[in-house]
Amino acid sequence: MPDLLVSLYSTQLADLKRKADDVSVSIRPALPPELHLVVNWVRENFSENWASEVAIAFTRQPVACLIAVDGGKLKGFACYDTTARGFFGPTGVDRQARGKGIGLALFSACLQAMKTLGHAYAFIGDAGPVDFYAGTAGAIVIPAPDKGIYEGMLRSMPK
Ligand SMILES: CC(C)(COP(=O)(O)OP(=O)(O)OC[C@H]1O[C@@H](n2cnc3c(N)ncnc32)[C@H](O)[C@@H]1OP(=O)(O)O)[C@@H](O)C(=O)NCCC(=O)NCCS
């Protein structure tokens, strides 16, 4: 899967933010006391590798993991600056809650946070749903011929 590049200064990001503003779930940085809940949820719903990245995101201040909460329930998460500086991800939304704009809202909030921290571009490492990133933020594939930072990485089985 390719790495992608997103400009944090493109006009498409303003459109993305407008769409995100219409999403009714709460998007906010996770709190340190929530670490065990979020890490376990990501492990159960996605993978051990992603749970490890989330644990790293919690070591940052501000916590570099945003969560989507609806009715007191965790519905999704998104991290930035975890595997490498400037990287967005991992991210995931509860299967039952997909298609309601939550992934878009998490992505938008992370990109805004990264821009505030001084990034001009975000990378999406090893991107799965390329069309999601291209459609929401105009992400383009970085034409690198190899696996970059992920070359030789040990992987847990996906859930
Ligand atoms: C990718 C993911 C986070 C999207 O979350 P979501 O809440 O379902 O997405 P949204 O409802 O915000 O979708 C926003 C737009 O992207 C589109 N979209 C959503 N998932 C998509 C996908 N997998 N491929 C292409 N487009 C997608 C939607 O159709 C929507 O487009 P529209 O505004 O034109 O209707 C979610 O499907 C998920 O958790 N997938 C499994 C984990 C994963 O692959 N994470 C990314 C790792 S790089």
The ligand as a Gaussian input file, in Angstrom:
#p B3LYP/6-31G(d) Opt

LIG

0 1
 C      -11.646000       4.523000       6.449000
 C      -12.604000       4.813000       7.600000
 C      -11.833000       5.420000       8.757000
 C      -13.651000       5.823000       7.063000
 O      -14.524000       6.156000       8.147000
 P      -16.071000       6.511000       7.897000
 O      -16.561000       7.157000       9.138000
 O      -16.798000       5.305000       7.425000
 O      -15.943000       7.536000       6.693000
 P      -16.894000       8.794000       6.403000
 O      -18.309000       8.411000       6.687000
 O      -16.357000       9.990000       7.121000
 O      -16.687000       8.986000       4.840000
 C      -16.333000      10.223000       4.257000
 C      -16.304000      10.038000       2.757000
 O      -15.322000       9.065000       2.389000
 C      -15.932000       7.982000       1.681000
 N      -15.310000       6.739000       2.148000
 C      -15.428000       6.189000       3.375000
 N      -14.699000       5.058000       3.443000
 C      -14.119000       4.899000       2.237000
 C      -13.249000       3.913000       1.688000
 N      -12.839000       2.849000       2.401000
 N      -12.833000       4.077000       0.409000
 C      -13.254000       5.148000      -0.334000
 N      -14.075000       6.108000       0.143000
 C      -14.511000       5.968000       1.400000
 C      -17.407000       8.041000       2.039000
 O      -18.196000       7.472000       1.047000
 C      -17.626000       9.524000       2.185000
 O      -17.748000      10.120000       0.913000
 P      -18.938000      11.182000       0.590000
 O      -18.676000      12.360000       1.517000
 O      -18.731000      11.500000      -0.845000
 O      -20.196000      10.473000       0.919000
 C      -13.375000       3.528000       8.040000
 O      -13.972000       2.917000       6.910000
 C      -12.500000       2.487000       8.745000
 O      -12.386000       2.485000       9.972000
 N      -11.889000       1.570000       7.963000
 C      -11.067000       0.492000       8.543000
 C       -9.753000       1.013000       9.059000
 C       -8.921000       1.707000       7.971000
 O       -8.823000       1.251000       6.832000
 N       -8.289000       2.816000       8.362000
 C       -7.416000       3.590000       7.493000
 C       -6.006000       3.066000       7.571000
 S       -4.874000       3.994000       6.528000

